[in-house]
Amino acid sequence: MISLRYHVVSTAAVFLALAVGVVLGSTTLSRTLLSGLSEENSDLGTEVARLEADRVAMDGRLADADAFVATIGPMAVRGALAKRTVVLISTPDARPEDRDAVTELVKAAGGIVTGEVTLSDAFADHSRSAELKQIATRLLPAGMQLPTATDPGTLAGGLLGPVLLISKEDNKPQATPEESAAALAGLADGGFLKTTPDLKPAQLAVVLTGGANTGDAAGDRAAIIARFATQVDRSGAGAVLAGATGSADGTGAVGAVRVDTAATSVLSTVDNVDTPAGRVVTVLALVEQLDGQSGRYGTAGTAQGVAPGAPQE
């Protein structure tokens, strides 16, 4: 006769066998999974190492290309701006090394830099727009007429353009020395800009800026610089707005110009002035401006080509 004890022992044996089976099965499965994950991790590590090696090689090639362009750049532009005069205008985020490199290339091209203007943060500050517009209206040289547009960038360009550039018709100053001094002093006293000593008007202008603007009212600041540069261009023989990588984005000054067909029809833009190639192209774009032409150059998607005369994309 089967006793209760027998039932208990049998049931316990069955559950023990199940437990042992589960443990053994899960151990085998775990080993299989771990082995697969280990192999996958090893493959990913190999791929990461390969991509890192490719990146290092690409960085090396880019560095070599930059060094090559920096070396031949002065020869590439030699004589292109012979006896032409250029004024440099920099926004607060423009890199000093870009300004210095463009200055040296203008000189290598035979051009003469007549001075530098450095705009302040207040220049593109919308909260200071009314003050900037008031100065532009009050200190406009006699015989000059402000643009019909009333935004601060265009009005500031309407004041500074005739002060910083000579007339493209007769190559003569558009304002008297006294009028120019008063306009620059008024803007300097208002905290909108600084200038180098003995600044003189030029035939051409380069407006140097940084990359994309960030923070509050980033798009508004970009638009002010874009409209300012466009109006400066209209005031003389030509101008180039040259920005660093990112300047062609939606909150960059170059990007703000490129969405305005009226602006791109007169103003040339370069979106990679933080590279040796972009600086050379900035000088070539100045030459293009002298011929009454304009273009969009650089590496951003909105560029029509890498340089004047290069195949268009």
PALORO-534373 format. One line per field, with one value per residue (C-alpha): residue number from 1; residue in three letters; z, x, y. Coordinates in Angstrom, 1 decimal, padded with zeros to 4 digits. Last residue first. Example, Ala and Ser with C-alpha at 12.3 -4.5 7.8 and 13.67 -1.06 7.14 Angstrom:
<pts>
num: c(2, 1) .
residu: c(SER, ALA) .
Z: c(007.1, 007.8) .
X: c(013.7, 012.3) .
Y: c(-001.1, -004.5) .
</pts>
This chain:
<pts>
num: c(313, 312, 311, 310, 309, 308, 307, 306, 305, 304, 303, 302, 301, 300, 299, 298, 297, 296, 295, 294, 293, 292, 291, 290, 289, 288, 287, 286, 285, 284, 283, 282, 281, 280, 279, 278, 277, 276, 275, 274, 273, 272, 271, 270, 269, 268, 267, 266, 265, 264, 263, 262, 261, 260, 259, 258, 257, 256, 255, 254, 253, 252, 251, 250, 249, 248, 247, 246, 245, 244, 243, 242, 241, 240, 239, 238, 237, 236, 235, 234, 233, 232, 231, 230, 229, 228, 227, 226, 225, 224, 223, 222, 221, 220, 219, 218, 217, 216, 215, 214, 213, 212, 211, 210, 209, 208, 207, 206, 205, 204, 203, 202, 201, 200, 199, 198, 197, 196, 195, 194, 193, 192, 191, 190, 189, 188, 187, 186, 185, 184, 183, 182, 181, 180, 179, 178, 177, 176, 175, 174, 173, 172, 171, 170, 169, 168, 167, 166, 165, 164, 163, 162, 161, 160, 159, 158, 157, 156, 155, 154, 153, 152, 151, 150, 149, 148, 147, 146, 145, 144, 143, 142, 141, 140, 139, 138, 137, 136, 135, 134, 133, 132, 131, 130, 129, 128, 127, 126, 125, 124, 123, 122, 121, 120, 119, 118, 117, 116, 115, 114, 113, 112, 111, 110, 109, 108, 107, 106, 105, 104, 103, 102, 101, 100, 99, 98, 97, 96, 95, 94, 93, 92, 91, 90, 89, 88, 87, 86, 85, 84, 83, 82, 81, 80, 79, 78, 77, 76, 75, 74, 73, 72, 71, 70, 69, 68, 67, 66, 65, 64, 63, 62, 61, 60, 59, 58, 57, 56, 55, 54, 53, 52, 51, 50, 49, 48, 47, 46, 45, 44, 43, 42, 41, 40, 39, 38, 37, 36, 35, 34, 33, 32, 31, 30, 29, 28, 27, 26, 25, 24, 23, 22, 21, 20, 19, 18, 17, 16, 15, 14, 13, 12, 11, 10, 9, 8, 7, 6, 5, 4, 3, 2, 1) .
residu: c(GLU, GLN, PRO, ALA, GLY, PRO, ALA, VAL, GLY, GLN, ALA, THR, GLY, ALA, THR, GLY, TYR, ARG, GLY, SER, GLN, GLY, ASP, LEU, GLN, GLU, VAL, LEU, ALA, LEU, VAL, THR, VAL, VAL, ARG, GLY, ALA, PRO, THR, ASP, VAL, ASN, ASP, VAL, THR, SER, LEU, VAL, SER, THR, ALA, ALA, THR, ASP, VAL, ARG, VAL, ALA, GLY, VAL, ALA, GLY, THR, GLY, ASP, ALA, SER, GLY, THR, ALA, GLY, ALA, LEU, VAL, ALA, GLY, ALA, GLY, SER, ARG, ASP, VAL, GLN, THR, ALA, PHE, ARG, ALA, ILE, ILE, ALA, ALA, ARG, ASP, GLY, ALA, ALA, ASP, GLY, THR, ASN, ALA, GLY, GLY, THR, LEU, VAL, VAL, ALA, LEU, GLN, ALA, PRO, LYS, LEU, ASP, PRO, THR, THR, LYS, LEU, PHE, GLY, GLY, ASP, ALA, LEU, GLY, ALA, LEU, ALA, ALA, ALA, SER, GLU, GLU, PRO, THR, ALA, GLN, PRO, LYS, ASN, ASP, GLU, LYS, SER, ILE, LEU, LEU, VAL, PRO, GLY, LEU, LEU, GLY, GLY, ALA, LEU, THR, GLY, PRO, ASP, THR, ALA, THR, PRO, LEU, GLN, MET, GLY, ALA, PRO, LEU, LEU, ARG, THR, ALA, ILE, GLN, LYS, LEU, GLU, ALA, SER, ARG, SER, HIS, ASP, ALA, PHE, ALA, ASP, SER, LEU, THR, VAL, GLU, GLY, THR, VAL, ILE, GLY, GLY, ALA, ALA, LYS, VAL, LEU, GLU, THR, VAL, ALA, ASP, ARG, ASP, GLU, PRO, ARG, ALA, ASP, PRO, THR, SER, ILE, LEU, VAL, VAL, THR, ARG, LYS, ALA, LEU, ALA, GLY, ARG, VAL, ALA, MET, PRO, GLY, ILE, THR, ALA, VAL, PHE, ALA, ASP, ALA, ASP, ALA, LEU, ARG, GLY, ASP, MET, ALA, VAL, ARG, ASP, ALA, GLU, LEU, ARG, ALA, VAL, GLU, THR, GLY, LEU, ASP, SER, ASN, GLU, GLU, SER, LEU, GLY, SER, LEU, LEU, THR, ARG, SER, LEU, THR, THR, SER, GLY, LEU, VAL, VAL, GLY, VAL, ALA, LEU, ALA, LEU, PHE, VAL, ALA, ALA, THR, SER, VAL, VAL, HIS, TYR, ARG, LEU, SER, ILE, MET) .
Z: c(-057.8, -059.7, -061.3, -060.0, -061.5, -058.2, -055.4, -053.6, -055.5, -055.3, -051.6, -049.8, -048.8, -046.9, -048.2, -049.4, -051.9, -052.7, -055.6, -056.8, -060.0, -060.7, -062.0, -058.8, -056.9, -058.6, -057.3, -053.8, -054.3, -055.1, -051.8, -049.9, -051.8, -050.4, -046.9, -047.5, -048.7, -045.6, -043.3, -040.8, -043.8, -044.4, -045.4, -048.1, -049.3, -052.2, -052.0, -055.0, -056.2, -052.9, -051.1, -053.4, -053.3, -049.5, -048.1, -048.7, -046.7, -043.5, -043.9, -044.2, -040.9, -039.1, -037.3, -040.1, -040.8, -043.3, -040.5, -039.2, -040.3, -040.2, -042.0, -044.9, -046.1, -049.2, -050.3, -053.5, -055.5, -053.0, -051.0, -052.2, -050.5, -047.3, -047.6, -047.9, -045.0, -042.7, -043.9, -043.0, -039.7, -038.6, -039.8, -037.8, -034.6, -035.2, -035.8, -032.5, -030.6, -027.4, -027.5, -030.3, -033.4, -036.1, -037.1, -036.8, -038.8, -041.2, -043.3, -046.1, -047.8, -051.2, -052.6, -049.4, -047.0, -044.5, -040.9, -039.3, -036.0, -035.9, -035.2, -032.4, -032.7, -031.2, -027.7, -028.2, -028.1, -030.9, -033.0, -032.6, -033.1, -036.3, -037.7, -036.5, -038.0, -041.3, -041.4, -040.6, -043.2, -045.8, -047.0, -050.3, -050.8, -054.5, -056.7, -059.4, -060.0, -057.3, -054.7, -051.8, -049.0, -045.2, -044.6, -047.5, -046.2, -042.5, -042.6, -044.9, -043.4, -040.0, -041.6, -043.2, -040.0, -037.9, -039.9, -041.6, -045.2, -047.5, -047.5, -046.1, -048.4, -048.6, -049.7, -046.3, -044.3, -042.1, -038.4, -037.1, -039.0, -038.3, -034.7, -034.3, -035.9, -033.5, -030.5, -031.6, -032.3, -028.8, -027.5, -030.8, -030.0, -033.3, -032.7, -028.9, -029.3, -030.7, -034.2, -035.0, -037.8, -039.5, -041.6, -045.1, -046.1, -049.4, -052.1, -054.0, -053.7, -050.9, -049.0, -049.3, -048.2, -045.1, -044.1, -044.6, -042.3, -039.6, -039.7, -039.6, -036.7, -034.8, -035.0, -035.7, -032.8, -032.1, -035.8, -037.9, -040.7, -042.8, -045.3, -048.7, -051.2, -054.7, -055.9, -057.3, -056.0, -058.0, -058.1, -056.3, -055.4, -056.0, -054.9, -051.5, -051.2, -052.1, -048.6, -046.8, -049.5, -048.8, -045.1, -045.3, -047.6, -045.2, -042.3, -044.3, -045.1, -041.5, -040.3, -042.8, -041.6, -037.9, -038.9, -040.8, -037.8, -035.6, -038.0, -037.9, -034.1, -033.9, -036.3, -034.3, -031.1, -032.7, -033.8, -030.3, -028.7, -031.1, -030.2, -026.5, -027.0, -028.7, -026.1, -023.3, -025.0, -025.4, -021.8, -020.5, -022.4, -020.9, -017.4, -018.0, -019.0, -016.1, -013.6, -015.1, -015.2, -011.6, -010.6, -012.5, -010.9, -007.5, -008.2, -009.2, -006.2, -003.9, -005.4, -004.9, -001.3, -000.4, -002.1, -000.4, 003.0, 002.4, 002.0, -001.0, 000.0) .
X: c(026.2, 028.0, 031.4, 034.0, 034.3, 033.9, 034.6, 033.2, 030.0, 026.3, 026.4, 023.0, 024.1, 027.1, 030.6, 031.6, 030.4, 027.3, 027.8, 027.9, 028.7, 029.4, 032.9, 034.3, 032.2, 034.0, 037.3, 035.9, 034.7, 038.3, 039.4, 036.7, 037.6, 041.1, 039.7, 037.4, 040.3, 042.4, 039.4, 037.5, 036.1, 033.8, 030.3, 031.3, 028.7, 028.5, 026.0, 024.1, 021.6, 022.0, 020.3, 017.2, 017.0, 016.7, 017.1, 020.8, 021.3, 019.8, 022.0, 025.1, 024.1, 023.6, 020.4, 019.1, 022.5, 024.9, 027.1, 027.6, 031.3, 032.7, 031.2, 032.2, 029.9, 031.5, 031.1, 030.9, 031.7, 030.0, 026.8, 024.9, 027.3, 026.9, 023.2, 023.7, 026.1, 023.6, 020.7, 022.7, 024.0, 020.5, 019.0, 021.5, 020.7, 017.0, 017.5, 019.4, 016.6, 017.4, 020.3, 022.6, 023.9, 025.4, 029.0, 031.2, 031.2, 033.5, 032.1, 034.6, 034.3, 035.3, 036.3, 037.7, 037.0, 039.8, 040.3, 043.1, 043.0, 041.2, 037.5, 035.1, 031.4, 027.9, 028.7, 026.7, 029.9, 031.3, 028.2, 028.3, 032.0, 031.8, 029.1, 030.9, 034.2, 032.6, 030.8, 034.0, 036.1, 033.5, 031.1, 030.8, 034.5, 035.6, 035.9, 033.8, 030.9, 031.7, 031.5, 033.9, 033.1, 033.2, 031.1, 028.7, 028.1, 028.1, 024.9, 022.7, 024.3, 022.9, 019.6, 019.5, 020.5, 018.1, 014.9, 013.3, 013.5, 013.3, 017.0, 018.6, 019.5, 022.9, 023.4, 024.6, 026.0, 023.6, 024.2, 020.7, 019.0, 021.7, 021.9, 018.1, 018.1, 020.8, 018.9, 015.6, 017.5, 019.0, 016.6, 017.1, 020.8, 022.7, 024.9, 024.9, 027.1, 029.8, 030.9, 034.6, 035.7, 039.0, 041.2, 042.3, 043.5, 045.3, 045.1, 048.0, 046.6, 049.1, 047.7, 044.2, 045.6, 047.2, 044.0, 042.0, 044.4, 044.2, 040.4, 040.2, 042.7, 040.6, 037.5, 034.3, 031.9, 031.8, 031.1, 034.0, 034.2, 037.3, 037.9, 039.4, 041.3, 042.3, 045.8, 046.2, 043.3, 044.0, 047.7, 048.6, 045.4, 046.7, 050.2, 049.0, 046.8, 049.6, 050.9, 047.5, 046.0, 048.7, 048.4, 044.6, 044.9, 047.4, 045.1, 042.2, 044.3, 045.2, 041.7, 040.6, 043.3, 042.2, 038.6, 039.3, 041.3, 038.3, 036.0, 038.1, 038.4, 034.6, 034.1, 036.5, 034.7, 031.4, 032.6, 034.0, 030.7, 028.8, 031.1, 030.6, 026.9, 026.8, 028.9, 026.8, 023.6, 025.0, 026.4, 023.0, 021.2, 023.4, 022.9, 019.2, 018.9, 020.9, 019.0, 015.6, 016.5, 017.6, 014.4, 012.3, 014.2, 013.6, 009.9, 009.6, 011.6, 009.4, 006.3, 007.7, 008.8, 005.4, 003.5, 005.7, 005.1, 001.4, 001.8, 001.3, 000.0) .
Y: c(072.4, 075.2, 074.5, 076.9, 080.4, 082.2, 079.7, 076.6, 076.6, 077.7, 077.7, 077.0, 073.4, 074.8, 074.4, 077.8, 080.4, 082.4, 084.8, 088.4, 090.3, 093.9, 093.3, 094.9, 092.4, 089.5, 090.9, 091.0, 087.4, 086.4, 087.9, 086.0, 082.8, 083.0, 083.3, 080.3, 078.1, 078.9, 077.9, 080.1, 082.0, 079.1, 080.6, 083.1, 085.6, 088.0, 090.9, 092.3, 089.7, 087.8, 090.7, 090.8, 087.0, 087.0, 083.5, 083.7, 086.9, 085.4, 082.3, 084.5, 086.3, 083.0, 082.0, 079.8, 078.3, 079.8, 081.2, 077.7, 077.5, 081.0, 084.0, 086.3, 089.0, 090.5, 094.1, 096.1, 099.3, 101.5, 102.1, 099.1, 096.8, 098.7, 098.1, 094.4, 094.2, 096.0, 093.8, 090.6, 092.1, 093.0, 089.7, 087.6, 089.5, 088.9, 085.2, 084.9, 086.7, 084.8, 082.4, 081.4, 083.0, 080.8, 081.2, 084.2, 087.4, 089.4, 092.2, 092.8, 096.2, 097.6, 101.0, 102.4, 105.3, 106.1, 105.2, 107.2, 105.3, 102.0, 102.0, 101.0, 100.3, 100.6, 102.0, 105.1, 107.2, 105.0, 105.5, 109.3, 109.4, 107.4, 109.8, 112.9, 111.8, 111.0, 114.4, 116.2, 114.2, 115.2, 112.4, 110.5, 110.2, 110.1, 107.0, 108.8, 106.4, 103.8, 106.5, 105.9, 103.5, 103.8, 107.0, 106.3, 102.8, 103.7, 105.7, 103.6, 100.5, 101.7, 102.3, 098.8, 097.1, 099.1, 098.3, 101.3, 100.5, 103.6, 103.8, 107.0, 109.8, 111.4, 115.1, 116.1, 113.2, 111.2, 112.0, 112.5, 109.7, 107.1, 108.2, 107.8, 104.3, 103.1, 104.5, 102.8, 099.5, 099.3, 096.6, 094.7, 094.2, 093.9, 097.0, 096.5, 093.5, 095.8, 096.4, 096.5, 098.8, 098.4, 100.6, 101.5, 098.0, 098.4, 095.7, 094.1, 090.6, 089.8, 092.8, 091.4, 088.0, 089.6, 091.3, 088.1, 086.2, 088.9, 088.9, 085.1, 085.0, 087.7, 085.4, 087.2, 087.0, 090.7, 091.6, 092.8, 095.4, 095.5, 098.4, 097.6, 099.8, 098.6, 099.3, 095.8, 093.6, 090.5, 091.2, 087.9, 086.0, 082.5, 083.3, 084.5, 081.3, 078.9, 078.2, 078.5, 076.3, 073.6, 073.8, 073.5, 070.5, 068.8, 069.5, 068.0, 064.9, 064.4, 064.9, 062.2, 059.8, 060.4, 059.9, 056.7, 055.3, 056.2, 054.4, 051.3, 051.3, 051.7, 048.8, 046.5, 047.4, 046.6, 043.2, 042.5, 043.5, 041.2, 038.3, 039.0, 039.2, 035.9, 034.2, 035.7, 034.5, 030.9, 030.9, 032.1, 029.4, 026.7, 028.1, 028.5, 024.9, 023.6, 025.7, 024.8, 021.1, 021.1, 022.8, 020.3, 017.4, 018.9, 019.3, 015.7, 014.4, 016.5, 014.9, 011.4, 012.1, 013.4, 010.6, 008.0, 009.6, 009.4, 005.6, 003.4, 000.0) .
</pts>
